[in-house]
Amino acid sequence: MRPLLLFPAILLSVLAQDSCAAEKAAHEAKTVRLLTIGNSFSHNATRYLGDLAKAGGHSLIHRPIIVGGATLQLHAEKAQKHEKDAADKAGLYANGRSLRQELLADAWDCVTIQQASIKSHDIATYQPYAGWLRDYITRHAPKAKLLVHETWAYRKDDPRFTKPSGKAGEPATQEAMFQALRSAYARIAAELGGQVIPVGDAFYAADTDAAWGYQPDPAFDFKAARQPALPGQTHSLHIGWQWKKQKDGTTMLSMDGHHANSAGEYLGACVWYEVLFGTSVVGNGFLPKDIEPGHARFLQETAHRAVSGR
């Protein structure tokens, strides 16, 4: 009878060892080879990705293909021009290489695509270019996983919303832009068989958070403003208001409600980190110097919820 009595204890010990082994495997160092086909938004969202990977004990090999303001159409047509005539410079990127050369340059684990932010709300602008790129990637990097980078909505006080064009189908609010782009990215990812990197989800969740969300400064007098005065922009994820030198040499108060600032770049990178490395970013030791720890922790947690929610 004694061996029988010992069996449950032995079984529990084995299960505990298996559990520990599984937990250890989940935290083992991982190397990810990443090729990003995008624009300034993919550059924003991956700025801190290598730092997060290093702090998490992982390795990132990243090659970005960036063309400012690039649409899916631009990348697809550039590759098509190269296929038609390899000597045509219009089929090459600034580094003198083609998309095919970049796809063949390494054994990529993941390749990402995205739509230009200005068109992100309009599903009609995604195809046939997204499908063509998916097929091209599959042909030249067959082992790579296709990821679709969900870009983010503009800041709530961006001119797109404060001075809406009234054009049919044009989002008049941050929420309208987010809801439309979220739907478009989800649909295109399903059509392509790819996985969404939900940066747009994380941005909107952070922007609308009761405690941490950005709110425009109602007390700032724009008409009387003189350099270097700026309105309050606490917890903004976008560059926002800045004094910018004009072509005529004058300096003007300008708004960039599109691109991410350091906090937005950190949030985006946290989302990418979780998707690429399959582990939580919460508690990661890398924090940009210009983001206070409490805010950084909120951004980590927001990124984790965005990925978990998918």
ChimeraX commands (.cxc) that place a marker at each C-alpha (Angstrom):
marker #1 position 0.00,0.00,0.00 radius 0.5
marker #1 position 2.88,2.39,0.63 radius 0.5
marker #1 position 3.80,2.74,-3.09 radius 0.5
marker #1 position 0.17,3.57,-3.85 radius 0.5
marker #1 position 0.17,6.29,-1.20 radius 0.5
marker #1 position 3.29,7.79,-2.70 radius 0.5
marker #1 position 1.82,7.91,-6.24 radius 0.5
marker #1 position -0.23,11.14,-5.79 radius 0.5
marker #1 position 2.79,12.95,-4.35 radius 0.5
marker #1 position 4.99,11.75,-7.22 radius 0.5
marker #1 position 2.35,12.81,-9.75 radius 0.5
marker #1 position 2.06,16.26,-8.21 radius 0.5
marker #1 position 5.84,16.61,-8.28 radius 0.5
marker #1 position 5.98,15.68,-11.97 radius 0.5
marker #1 position 3.16,18.11,-12.81 radius 0.5
marker #1 position 4.92,20.87,-10.89 radius 0.5
marker #1 position 8.14,20.19,-12.77 radius 0.5
marker #1 position 6.25,20.26,-16.10 radius 0.5
marker #1 position 4.62,23.55,-15.10 radius 0.5
marker #1 position 7.96,25.07,-14.19 radius 0.5
marker #1 position 9.46,23.84,-17.46 radius 0.5
marker #1 position 6.59,25.39,-19.42 radius 0.5
marker #1 position 6.98,28.67,-17.55 radius 0.5
marker #1 position 10.71,28.68,-18.18 radius 0.5
marker #1 position 10.17,27.97,-21.89 radius 0.5
marker #1 position 7.74,30.89,-22.11 radius 0.5
marker #1 position 10.48,33.21,-20.83 radius 0.5
marker #1 position 13.38,31.78,-22.80 radius 0.5
marker #1 position 15.32,34.13,-25.01 radius 0.5
marker #1 position 13.85,34.49,-28.46 radius 0.5
marker #1 position 15.29,35.93,-31.65 radius 0.5
marker #1 position 12.88,37.55,-34.09 radius 0.5
marker #1 position 13.82,38.57,-37.62 radius 0.5
marker #1 position 11.49,41.36,-38.66 radius 0.5
marker #1 position 10.97,43.14,-41.98 radius 0.5
marker #1 position 8.62,46.14,-41.88 radius 0.5
marker #1 position 7.10,47.52,-45.09 radius 0.5
marker #1 position 5.66,50.88,-44.10 radius 0.5
marker #1 position 6.18,54.59,-43.57 radius 0.5
marker #1 position 6.78,57.05,-40.73 radius 0.5
marker #1 position 4.13,55.31,-38.62 radius 0.5
marker #1 position 5.99,51.99,-38.69 radius 0.5
marker #1 position 9.15,53.94,-37.88 radius 0.5
marker #1 position 7.37,55.55,-34.90 radius 0.5
marker #1 position 5.98,52.28,-33.59 radius 0.5
marker #1 position 9.28,50.39,-33.71 radius 0.5
marker #1 position 11.61,53.11,-32.38 radius 0.5
marker #1 position 11.87,51.52,-28.92 radius 0.5
marker #1 position 11.22,47.92,-29.97 radius 0.5
marker #1 position 14.87,46.90,-29.88 radius 0.5
marker #1 position 15.28,48.39,-26.41 radius 0.5
marker #1 position 12.27,46.51,-25.09 radius 0.5
marker #1 position 13.50,43.27,-26.66 radius 0.5
marker #1 position 16.94,43.64,-25.09 radius 0.5
marker #1 position 15.46,44.44,-21.66 radius 0.5
marker #1 position 13.22,41.38,-21.98 radius 0.5
marker #1 position 16.18,39.12,-22.75 radius 0.5
marker #1 position 15.36,38.76,-26.44 radius 0.5
marker #1 position 17.06,39.66,-29.73 radius 0.5
marker #1 position 15.56,41.66,-32.57 radius 0.5
marker #1 position 16.92,41.73,-36.11 radius 0.5
marker #1 position 14.95,44.47,-37.82 radius 0.5
marker #1 position 15.09,45.81,-41.36 radius 0.5
marker #1 position 12.69,48.70,-42.02 radius 0.5
marker #1 position 11.49,49.69,-45.48 radius 0.5
marker #1 position 10.26,53.24,-45.04 radius 0.5
marker #1 position 8.82,55.71,-47.52 radius 0.5
marker #1 position 7.21,58.79,-45.98 radius 0.5
marker #1 position 3.43,58.71,-46.39 radius 0.5
marker #1 position 3.60,55.42,-48.29 radius 0.5
marker #1 position 0.37,53.61,-49.07 radius 0.5
marker #1 position -0.08,49.91,-49.76 radius 0.5
marker #1 position -0.45,50.94,-53.39 radius 0.5
marker #1 position 2.96,52.63,-53.46 radius 0.5
marker #1 position 4.80,49.58,-52.12 radius 0.5
marker #1 position 2.93,47.20,-54.42 radius 0.5
marker #1 position 3.48,49.31,-57.53 radius 0.5
marker #1 position 7.15,49.84,-56.70 radius 0.5
marker #1 position 7.64,46.05,-56.58 radius 0.5
marker #1 position 5.66,45.62,-59.81 radius 0.5
marker #1 position 7.90,48.15,-61.58 radius 0.5
marker #1 position 10.97,46.24,-60.43 radius 0.5
marker #1 position 9.54,42.96,-61.71 radius 0.5
marker #1 position 8.83,44.56,-65.07 radius 0.5
marker #1 position 12.25,46.18,-65.38 radius 0.5
marker #1 position 15.00,45.53,-62.83 radius 0.5
marker #1 position 16.89,48.56,-64.12 radius 0.5
marker #1 position 14.01,50.94,-63.42 radius 0.5
marker #1 position 15.00,53.08,-60.42 radius 0.5
marker #1 position 11.32,53.66,-59.68 radius 0.5
marker #1 position 11.22,50.04,-58.53 radius 0.5
marker #1 position 13.91,50.61,-55.91 radius 0.5
marker #1 position 13.94,52.18,-52.47 radius 0.5
marker #1 position 16.30,54.94,-51.34 radius 0.5
marker #1 position 18.92,52.34,-50.41 radius 0.5
marker #1 position 19.01,51.14,-54.03 radius 0.5
marker #1 position 17.38,47.82,-53.23 radius 0.5
marker #1 position 14.07,46.33,-54.33 radius 0.5
marker #1 position 11.37,44.78,-52.18 radius 0.5
marker #1 position 12.26,41.38,-53.61 radius 0.5
marker #1 position 15.89,41.83,-52.58 radius 0.5
marker #1 position 14.83,42.80,-49.07 radius 0.5
marker #1 position 12.51,39.80,-48.78 radius 0.5
marker #1 position 15.31,37.46,-49.87 radius 0.5
marker #1 position 17.94,39.10,-47.65 radius 0.5
marker #1 position 17.22,37.02,-44.55 radius 0.5
marker #1 position 15.05,34.22,-43.21 radius 0.5
marker #1 position 12.41,36.62,-41.89 radius 0.5
marker #1 position 10.14,35.40,-39.11 radius 0.5
marker #1 position 7.65,38.22,-39.63 radius 0.5
marker #1 position 6.88,40.71,-42.38 radius 0.5
marker #1 position 4.52,43.61,-41.73 radius 0.5
marker #1 position 2.38,45.77,-43.99 radius 0.5
marker #1 position 0.09,48.72,-43.25 radius 0.5
marker #1 position -2.02,51.37,-44.93 radius 0.5
marker #1 position -1.12,55.06,-44.93 radius 0.5
marker #1 position -2.85,56.69,-41.96 radius 0.5
marker #1 position -4.74,59.25,-44.04 radius 0.5
marker #1 position -6.45,56.38,-45.91 radius 0.5
marker #1 position -6.64,53.93,-43.01 radius 0.5
marker #1 position -10.37,54.48,-42.45 radius 0.5
marker #1 position -11.26,53.61,-46.06 radius 0.5
marker #1 position -11.37,49.86,-46.74 radius 0.5
marker #1 position -11.74,50.56,-50.47 radius 0.5
marker #1 position -8.10,51.76,-50.59 radius 0.5
marker #1 position -6.60,48.51,-49.27 radius 0.5
marker #1 position -7.29,46.16,-52.14 radius 0.5
marker #1 position -6.05,44.87,-54.51 radius 0.5
marker #1 position -2.68,46.11,-53.21 radius 0.5
marker #1 position -2.73,44.34,-49.85 radius 0.5
marker #1 position -3.56,41.02,-51.50 radius 0.5
marker #1 position -0.84,41.51,-54.08 radius 0.5
marker #1 position 1.73,42.26,-51.39 radius 0.5
marker #1 position 0.64,39.22,-49.39 radius 0.5
marker #1 position 1.17,36.99,-52.42 radius 0.5
marker #1 position 4.52,38.62,-53.19 radius 0.5
marker #1 position 5.70,38.16,-49.61 radius 0.5
marker #1 position 4.56,34.53,-49.61 radius 0.5
marker #1 position 6.46,33.91,-52.84 radius 0.5
marker #1 position 9.76,35.36,-51.68 radius 0.5
marker #1 position 9.59,34.82,-47.90 radius 0.5
marker #1 position 7.37,31.73,-47.60 radius 0.5
marker #1 position 8.24,31.01,-43.97 radius 0.5
marker #1 position 7.49,34.53,-42.73 radius 0.5
marker #1 position 4.35,35.27,-40.76 radius 0.5
marker #1 position 2.30,38.14,-42.18 radius 0.5
marker #1 position 1.47,40.84,-39.63 radius 0.5
marker #1 position -0.82,43.78,-40.34 radius 0.5
marker #1 position 0.15,46.92,-38.44 radius 0.5
marker #1 position -3.01,48.68,-37.32 radius 0.5
marker #1 position -2.07,52.37,-37.32 radius 0.5
marker #1 position -3.67,54.91,-34.99 radius 0.5
marker #1 position -6.21,57.70,-35.14 radius 0.5
marker #1 position -5.06,61.31,-35.08 radius 0.5
marker #1 position -5.17,63.42,-31.93 radius 0.5
marker #1 position -8.60,64.71,-31.04 radius 0.5
marker #1 position -7.60,68.33,-31.73 radius 0.5
marker #1 position -5.98,67.59,-35.10 radius 0.5
marker #1 position -7.23,69.91,-37.90 radius 0.5
marker #1 position -8.84,66.90,-39.54 radius 0.5
marker #1 position -11.38,67.03,-36.72 radius 0.5
marker #1 position -11.36,70.69,-35.63 radius 0.5
marker #1 position -11.81,71.85,-39.23 radius 0.5
marker #1 position -13.54,68.89,-40.92 radius 0.5
marker #1 position -13.75,68.94,-44.70 radius 0.5
marker #1 position -17.28,67.60,-44.78 radius 0.5
marker #1 position -16.24,65.21,-47.53 radius 0.5
marker #1 position -18.36,62.07,-47.68 radius 0.5
marker #1 position -16.75,59.20,-45.80 radius 0.5
marker #1 position -14.17,61.44,-44.14 radius 0.5
marker #1 position -14.06,60.87,-40.34 radius 0.5
marker #1 position -14.99,64.02,-38.44 radius 0.5
marker #1 position -13.84,62.85,-35.00 radius 0.5
marker #1 position -11.05,60.80,-33.48 radius 0.5
marker #1 position -13.56,58.13,-32.49 radius 0.5
marker #1 position -14.98,57.92,-36.02 radius 0.5
marker #1 position -11.49,57.54,-37.47 radius 0.5
marker #1 position -10.58,54.86,-34.94 radius 0.5
marker #1 position -13.73,52.81,-35.42 radius 0.5
marker #1 position -13.38,52.91,-39.21 radius 0.5
marker #1 position -9.68,52.02,-39.29 radius 0.5
marker #1 position -10.17,49.26,-36.73 radius 0.5
marker #1 position -12.87,47.70,-38.88 radius 0.5
marker #1 position -10.79,48.07,-42.05 radius 0.5
marker #1 position -7.66,46.51,-40.56 radius 0.5
marker #1 position -9.63,43.63,-39.02 radius 0.5
marker #1 position -11.29,42.90,-42.34 radius 0.5
marker #1 position -8.12,43.05,-44.40 radius 0.5
marker #1 position -6.21,40.87,-41.93 radius 0.5
marker #1 position -8.97,38.27,-42.12 radius 0.5
marker #1 position -8.90,38.36,-45.92 radius 0.5
marker #1 position -5.13,37.97,-46.01 radius 0.5
marker #1 position -4.84,35.42,-43.21 radius 0.5
marker #1 position -2.60,37.75,-41.24 radius 0.5
marker #1 position -2.48,38.85,-37.61 radius 0.5
marker #1 position -3.24,42.38,-36.49 radius 0.5
marker #1 position -0.73,44.36,-34.43 radius 0.5
marker #1 position -3.35,46.41,-32.54 radius 0.5
marker #1 position -1.47,49.67,-32.02 radius 0.5
marker #1 position -4.56,51.69,-32.97 radius 0.5
marker #1 position -6.55,49.93,-30.25 radius 0.5
marker #1 position -3.92,50.79,-27.66 radius 0.5
marker #1 position -3.71,54.43,-28.73 radius 0.5
marker #1 position -7.46,54.94,-28.54 radius 0.5
marker #1 position -7.71,53.21,-25.16 radius 0.5
marker #1 position -4.95,55.42,-23.76 radius 0.5
marker #1 position -6.33,58.59,-25.37 radius 0.5
marker #1 position -9.77,58.04,-23.88 radius 0.5
marker #1 position -8.67,56.90,-20.43 radius 0.5
marker #1 position -10.28,58.98,-17.68 radius 0.5
marker #1 position -7.03,59.48,-15.77 radius 0.5
marker #1 position -4.32,59.29,-18.43 radius 0.5
marker #1 position -6.03,60.48,-21.60 radius 0.5
marker #1 position -4.92,63.68,-23.32 radius 0.5
marker #1 position -7.18,66.74,-23.09 radius 0.5
marker #1 position -6.70,69.99,-25.07 radius 0.5
marker #1 position -5.71,73.08,-23.05 radius 0.5
marker #1 position -8.79,75.37,-22.99 radius 0.5
marker #1 position -6.92,78.26,-21.33 radius 0.5
marker #1 position -4.21,78.69,-23.96 radius 0.5
marker #1 position -4.57,81.82,-26.12 radius 0.5
marker #1 position -3.39,80.80,-29.59 radius 0.5
marker #1 position -3.84,84.29,-31.05 radius 0.5
marker #1 position -1.55,85.90,-28.48 radius 0.5
marker #1 position 0.97,83.05,-28.30 radius 0.5
marker #1 position 4.64,83.87,-28.71 radius 0.5
marker #1 position 7.54,81.47,-28.99 radius 0.5
marker #1 position 8.35,79.35,-27.00 radius 0.5
marker #1 position 4.95,79.22,-25.25 radius 0.5
marker #1 position 2.96,76.05,-25.88 radius 0.5
marker #1 position -0.42,74.81,-24.65 radius 0.5
marker #1 position -0.49,72.05,-22.05 radius 0.5
marker #1 position -0.11,68.67,-23.72 radius 0.5
marker #1 position 0.17,66.34,-20.75 radius 0.5
marker #1 position -0.13,62.65,-21.64 radius 0.5
marker #1 position -0.34,63.34,-25.37 radius 0.5
marker #1 position 0.66,60.40,-27.55 radius 0.5
marker #1 position 1.13,62.63,-30.59 radius 0.5
marker #1 position 3.69,65.35,-31.30 radius 0.5
marker #1 position 0.94,67.97,-31.23 radius 0.5
marker #1 position 1.68,71.69,-31.06 radius 0.5
marker #1 position 5.23,72.84,-31.81 radius 0.5
marker #1 position 7.00,75.93,-33.05 radius 0.5
marker #1 position 8.20,75.19,-36.57 radius 0.5
marker #1 position 10.40,77.18,-38.92 radius 0.5
marker #1 position 8.72,78.03,-42.23 radius 0.5
marker #1 position 10.26,78.32,-45.69 radius 0.5
marker #1 position 10.32,82.11,-45.42 radius 0.5
marker #1 position 12.38,81.92,-42.24 radius 0.5
marker #1 position 9.58,82.79,-39.84 radius 0.5
marker #1 position 8.56,80.51,-36.99 radius 0.5
marker #1 position 4.95,79.43,-36.69 radius 0.5
marker #1 position 2.95,77.47,-34.12 radius 0.5
marker #1 position 2.09,74.27,-35.95 radius 0.5
marker #1 position 0.14,71.13,-35.19 radius 0.5
marker #1 position 1.24,67.56,-35.87 radius 0.5
marker #1 position -1.61,65.47,-34.57 radius 0.5
marker #1 position -0.58,62.53,-36.76 radius 0.5
marker #1 position 2.83,61.30,-35.68 radius 0.5
marker #1 position 3.66,59.76,-32.33 radius 0.5
marker #1 position 5.78,61.50,-29.72 radius 0.5
marker #1 position 8.00,59.55,-27.32 radius 0.5
marker #1 position 5.04,58.28,-25.27 radius 0.5
marker #1 position 3.18,57.18,-28.39 radius 0.5
marker #1 position 6.29,55.50,-29.77 radius 0.5
marker #1 position 6.74,53.66,-26.49 radius 0.5
marker #1 position 3.11,52.52,-26.46 radius 0.5
marker #1 position 3.38,51.30,-30.05 radius 0.5
marker #1 position 6.60,49.42,-29.35 radius 0.5
marker #1 position 5.02,47.76,-26.30 radius 0.5
marker #1 position 2.25,46.40,-28.53 radius 0.5
marker #1 position 4.72,45.15,-31.13 radius 0.5
marker #1 position 6.83,43.54,-28.40 radius 0.5
marker #1 position 3.92,41.46,-27.10 radius 0.5
marker #1 position 2.88,40.33,-30.58 radius 0.5
marker #1 position 6.39,39.45,-31.74 radius 0.5
marker #1 position 7.77,37.83,-28.59 radius 0.5
marker #1 position 4.56,36.34,-27.22 radius 0.5
marker #1 position 5.13,37.56,-23.70 radius 0.5
marker #1 position 3.76,40.35,-21.53 radius 0.5
marker #1 position 5.48,43.72,-21.68 radius 0.5
marker #1 position 4.21,44.65,-18.21 radius 0.5
marker #1 position 7.21,45.02,-15.95 radius 0.5
marker #1 position 9.72,45.34,-18.78 radius 0.5
marker #1 position 12.68,47.30,-17.44 radius 0.5
marker #1 position 13.19,49.62,-20.38 radius 0.5
marker #1 position 11.67,53.07,-19.84 radius 0.5
marker #1 position 12.45,56.11,-22.04 radius 0.5
marker #1 position 14.06,58.87,-19.97 radius 0.5
marker #1 position 11.38,61.44,-20.82 radius 0.5
marker #1 position 8.44,59.30,-19.65 radius 0.5
marker #1 position 7.79,59.16,-15.93 radius 0.5
marker #1 position 7.50,55.63,-14.47 radius 0.5
marker #1 position 3.81,55.82,-13.60 radius 0.5
marker #1 position 2.87,56.83,-17.13 radius 0.5
marker #1 position 5.18,54.19,-18.62 radius 0.5
marker #1 position 3.53,51.51,-16.51 radius 0.5
marker #1 position 0.11,52.66,-17.72 radius 0.5
marker #1 position 1.30,52.45,-21.32 radius 0.5
marker #1 position 2.66,48.93,-20.76 radius 0.5
marker #1 position -0.63,47.82,-19.23 radius 0.5
marker #1 position -2.64,49.45,-22.00 radius 0.5
marker #1 position -0.56,47.66,-24.64 radius 0.5
marker #1 position -1.05,44.36,-22.84 radius 0.5
marker #1 position -4.82,44.81,-22.70 radius 0.5
marker #1 position -4.94,45.73,-26.40 radius 0.5
marker #1 position -3.06,42.57,-27.42 radius 0.5
marker #1 position -4.94,40.35,-24.98 radius 0.5
marker #1 position -8.24,41.73,-26.27 radius 0.5
marker #1 position -7.46,40.53,-29.75 radius 0.5
marker link #1:1,2 radius 0.2
marker link #1:2,3 radius 0.2
marker link #1:3,4 radius 0.2
marker link #1:4,5 radius 0.2
marker link #1:5,6 radius 0.2
marker link #1:6,7 radius 0.2
marker link #1:7,8 radius 0.2
marker link #1:8,9 radius 0.2
marker link #1:9,10 radius 0.2
marker link #1:10,11 radius 0.2
marker link #1:11,12 radius 0.2
marker link #1:12,13 radius 0.2
marker link #1:13,14 radius 0.2
marker link #1:14,15 radius 0.2
marker link #1:15,16 radius 0.2
marker link #1:16,17 radius 0.2
marker link #1:17,18 radius 0.2
marker link #1:18,19 radius 0.2
marker link #1:19,20 radius 0.2
marker link #1:20,21 radius 0.2
marker link #1:21,22 radius 0.2
marker link #1:22,23 radius 0.2
marker link #1:23,24 radius 0.2
marker link #1:24,25 radius 0.2
marker link #1:25,26 radius 0.2
marker link #1:26,27 radius 0.2
marker link #1:27,28 radius 0.2
marker link #1:28,29 radius 0.2
marker link #1:29,30 radius 0.2
marker link #1:30,31 radius 0.2
marker link #1:31,32 radius 0.2
marker link #1:32,33 radius 0.2
marker link #1:33,34 radius 0.2
marker link #1:34,35 radius 0.2
marker link #1:35,36 radius 0.2
marker link #1:36,37 radius 0.2
marker link #1:37,38 radius 0.2
marker link #1:38,39 radius 0.2
marker link #1:39,40 radius 0.2
marker link #1:40,41 radius 0.2
marker link #1:41,42 radius 0.2
marker link #1:42,43 radius 0.2
marker link #1:43,44 radius 0.2
marker link #1:44,45 radius 0.2
marker link #1:45,46 radius 0.2
marker link #1:46,47 radius 0.2
marker link #1:47,48 radius 0.2
marker link #1:48,49 radius 0.2
marker link #1:49,50 radius 0.2
marker link #1:50,51 radius 0.2
marker link #1:51,52 radius 0.2
marker link #1:52,53 radius 0.2
marker link #1:53,54 radius 0.2
marker link #1:54,55 radius 0.2
marker link #1:55,56 radius 0.2
marker link #1:56,57 radius 0.2
marker link #1:57,58 radius 0.2
marker link #1:58,59 radius 0.2
marker link #1:59,60 radius 0.2
marker link #1:60,61 radius 0.2
marker link #1:61,62 radius 0.2
marker link #1:62,63 radius 0.2
marker link #1:63,64 radius 0.2
marker link #1:64,65 radius 0.2
marker link #1:65,66 radius 0.2
marker link #1:66,67 radius 0.2
marker link #1:67,68 radius 0.2
marker link #1:68,69 radius 0.2
marker link #1:69,70 radius 0.2
marker link #1:70,71 radius 0.2
marker link #1:71,72 radius 0.2
marker link #1:72,73 radius 0.2
marker link #1:73,74 radius 0.2
marker link #1:74,75 radius 0.2
marker link #1:75,76 radius 0.2
marker link #1:76,77 radius 0.2
marker link #1:77,78 radius 0.2
marker link #1:78,79 radius 0.2
marker link #1:79,80 radius 0.2
marker link #1:80,81 radius 0.2
marker link #1:81,82 radius 0.2
marker link #1:82,83 radius 0.2
marker link #1:83,84 radius 0.2
marker link #1:84,85 radius 0.2
marker link #1:85,86 radius 0.2
marker link #1:86,87 radius 0.2
marker link #1:87,88 radius 0.2
marker link #1:88,89 radius 0.2
marker link #1:89,90 radius 0.2
marker link #1:90,91 radius 0.2
marker link #1:91,92 radius 0.2
marker link #1:92,93 radius 0.2
marker link #1:93,94 radius 0.2
marker link #1:94,95 radius 0.2
marker link #1:95,96 radius 0.2
marker link #1:96,97 radius 0.2
marker link #1:97,98 radius 0.2
marker link #1:98,99 radius 0.2
marker link #1:99,100 radius 0.2
marker link #1:100,101 radius 0.2
marker link #1:101,102 radius 0.2
marker link #1:102,103 radius 0.2
marker link #1:103,104 radius 0.2
marker link #1:104,105 radius 0.2
marker link #1:105,106 radius 0.2
marker link #1:106,107 radius 0.2
marker link #1:107,108 radius 0.2
marker link #1:108,109 radius 0.2
marker link #1:109,110 radius 0.2
marker link #1:110,111 radius 0.2
marker link #1:111,112 radius 0.2
marker link #1:112,113 radius 0.2
marker link #1:113,114 radius 0.2
marker link #1:114,115 radius 0.2
marker link #1:115,116 radius 0.2
marker link #1:116,117 radius 0.2
marker link #1:117,118 radius 0.2
marker link #1:118,119 radius 0.2
marker link #1:119,120 radius 0.2
marker link #1:120,121 radius 0.2
marker link #1:121,122 radius 0.2
marker link #1:122,123 radius 0.2
marker link #1:123,124 radius 0.2
marker link #1:124,125 radius 0.2
marker link #1:125,126 radius 0.2
marker link #1:126,127 radius 0.2
marker link #1:127,128 radius 0.2
marker link #1:128,129 radius 0.2
marker link #1:129,130 radius 0.2
marker link #1:130,131 radius 0.2
marker link #1:131,132 radius 0.2
marker link #1:132,133 radius 0.2
marker link #1:133,134 radius 0.2
marker link #1:134,135 radius 0.2
marker link #1:135,136 radius 0.2
marker link #1:136,137 radius 0.2
marker link #1:137,138 radius 0.2
marker link #1:138,139 radius 0.2
marker link #1:139,140 radius 0.2
marker link #1:140,141 radius 0.2
marker link #1:141,142 radius 0.2
marker link #1:142,143 radius 0.2
marker link #1:143,144 radius 0.2
marker link #1:144,145 radius 0.2
marker link #1:145,146 radius 0.2
marker link #1:146,147 radius 0.2
marker link #1:147,148 radius 0.2
marker link #1:148,149 radius 0.2
marker link #1:149,150 radius 0.2
marker link #1:150,151 radius 0.2
marker link #1:151,152 radius 0.2
marker link #1:152,153 radius 0.2
marker link #1:153,154 radius 0.2
marker link #1:154,155 radius 0.2
marker link #1:155,156 radius 0.2
marker link #1:156,157 radius 0.2
marker link #1:157,158 radius 0.2
marker link #1:158,159 radius 0.2
marker link #1:159,160 radius 0.2
marker link #1:160,161 radius 0.2
marker link #1:161,162 radius 0.2
marker link #1:162,163 radius 0.2
marker link #1:163,164 radius 0.2
marker link #1:164,165 radius 0.2
marker link #1:165,166 radius 0.2
marker link #1:166,167 radius 0.2
marker link #1:167,168 radius 0.2
marker link #1:168,169 radius 0.2
marker link #1:169,170 radius 0.2
marker link #1:170,171 radius 0.2
marker link #1:171,172 radius 0.2
marker link #1:172,173 radius 0.2
marker link #1:173,174 radius 0.2
marker link #1:174,175 radius 0.2
marker link #1:175,176 radius 0.2
marker link #1:176,177 radius 0.2
marker link #1:177,178 radius 0.2
marker link #1:178,179 radius 0.2
marker link #1:179,180 radius 0.2
marker link #1:180,181 radius 0.2
marker link #1:181,182 radius 0.2
marker link #1:182,183 radius 0.2
marker link #1:183,184 radius 0.2
marker link #1:184,185 radius 0.2
marker link #1:185,186 radius 0.2
marker link #1:186,187 radius 0.2
marker link #1:187,188 radius 0.2
marker link #1:188,189 radius 0.2
marker link #1:189,190 radius 0.2
marker link #1:190,191 radius 0.2
marker link #1:191,192 radius 0.2
marker link #1:192,193 radius 0.2
marker link #1:193,194 radius 0.2
marker link #1:194,195 radius 0.2
marker link #1:195,196 radius 0.2
marker link #1:196,197 radius 0.2
marker link #1:197,198 radius 0.2
marker link #1:198,199 radius 0.2
marker link #1:199,200 radius 0.2
marker link #1:200,201 radius 0.2
marker link #1:201,202 radius 0.2
marker link #1:202,203 radius 0.2
marker link #1:203,204 radius 0.2
marker link #1:204,205 radius 0.2
marker link #1:205,206 radius 0.2
marker link #1:206,207 radius 0.2
marker link #1:207,208 radius 0.2
marker link #1:208,209 radius 0.2
marker link #1:209,210 radius 0.2
marker link #1:210,211 radius 0.2
marker link #1:211,212 radius 0.2
marker link #1:212,213 radius 0.2
marker link #1:213,214 radius 0.2
marker link #1:214,215 radius 0.2
marker link #1:215,216 radius 0.2
marker link #1:216,217 radius 0.2
marker link #1:217,218 radius 0.2
marker link #1:218,219 radius 0.2
marker link #1:219,220 radius 0.2
marker link #1:220,221 radius 0.2
marker link #1:221,222 radius 0.2
marker link #1:222,223 radius 0.2
marker link #1:223,224 radius 0.2
marker link #1:224,225 radius 0.2
marker link #1:225,226 radius 0.2
marker link #1:226,227 radius 0.2
marker link #1:227,228 radius 0.2
marker link #1:228,229 radius 0.2
marker link #1:229,230 radius 0.2
marker link #1:230,231 radius 0.2
marker link #1:231,232 radius 0.2
marker link #1:232,233 radius 0.2
marker link #1:233,234 radius 0.2
marker link #1:234,235 radius 0.2
marker link #1:235,236 radius 0.2
marker link #1:236,237 radius 0.2
marker link #1:237,238 radius 0.2
marker link #1:238,239 radius 0.2
marker link #1:239,240 radius 0.2
marker link #1:240,241 radius 0.2
marker link #1:241,242 radius 0.2
marker link #1:242,243 radius 0.2
marker link #1:243,244 radius 0.2
marker link #1:244,245 radius 0.2
marker link #1:245,246 radius 0.2
marker link #1:246,247 radius 0.2
marker link #1:247,248 radius 0.2
marker link #1:248,249 radius 0.2
marker link #1:249,250 radius 0.2
marker link #1:250,251 radius 0.2
marker link #1:251,252 radius 0.2
marker link #1:252,253 radius 0.2
marker link #1:253,254 radius 0.2
marker link #1:254,255 radius 0.2
marker link #1:255,256 radius 0.2
marker link #1:256,257 radius 0.2
marker link #1:257,258 radius 0.2
marker link #1:258,259 radius 0.2
marker link #1:259,260 radius 0.2
marker link #1:260,261 radius 0.2
marker link #1:261,262 radius 0.2
marker link #1:262,263 radius 0.2
marker link #1:263,264 radius 0.2
marker link #1:264,265 radius 0.2
marker link #1:265,266 radius 0.2
marker link #1:266,267 radius 0.2
marker link #1:267,268 radius 0.2
marker link #1:268,269 radius 0.2
marker link #1:269,270 radius 0.2
marker link #1:270,271 radius 0.2
marker link #1:271,272 radius 0.2
marker link #1:272,273 radius 0.2
marker link #1:273,274 radius 0.2
marker link #1:274,275 radius 0.2
marker link #1:275,276 radius 0.2
marker link #1:276,277 radius 0.2
marker link #1:277,278 radius 0.2
marker link #1:278,279 radius 0.2
marker link #1:279,280 radius 0.2
marker link #1:280,281 radius 0.2
marker link #1:281,282 radius 0.2
marker link #1:282,283 radius 0.2
marker link #1:283,284 radius 0.2
marker link #1:284,285 radius 0.2
marker link #1:285,286 radius 0.2
marker link #1:286,287 radius 0.2
marker link #1:287,288 radius 0.2
marker link #1:288,289 radius 0.2
marker link #1:289,290 radius 0.2
marker link #1:290,291 radius 0.2
marker link #1:291,292 radius 0.2
marker link #1:292,293 radius 0.2
marker link #1:293,294 radius 0.2
marker link #1:294,295 radius 0.2
marker link #1:295,296 radius 0.2
marker link #1:296,297 radius 0.2
marker link #1:297,298 radius 0.2
marker link #1:298,299 radius 0.2
marker link #1:299,300 radius 0.2
marker link #1:300,301 radius 0.2
marker link #1:301,302 radius 0.2
marker link #1:302,303 radius 0.2
marker link #1:303,304 radius 0.2
marker link #1:304,305 radius 0.2
marker link #1:305,306 radius 0.2
marker link #1:306,307 radius 0.2
marker link #1:307,308 radius 0.2
marker link #1:308,309 radius 0.2
marker link #1:309,310 radius 0.2
view
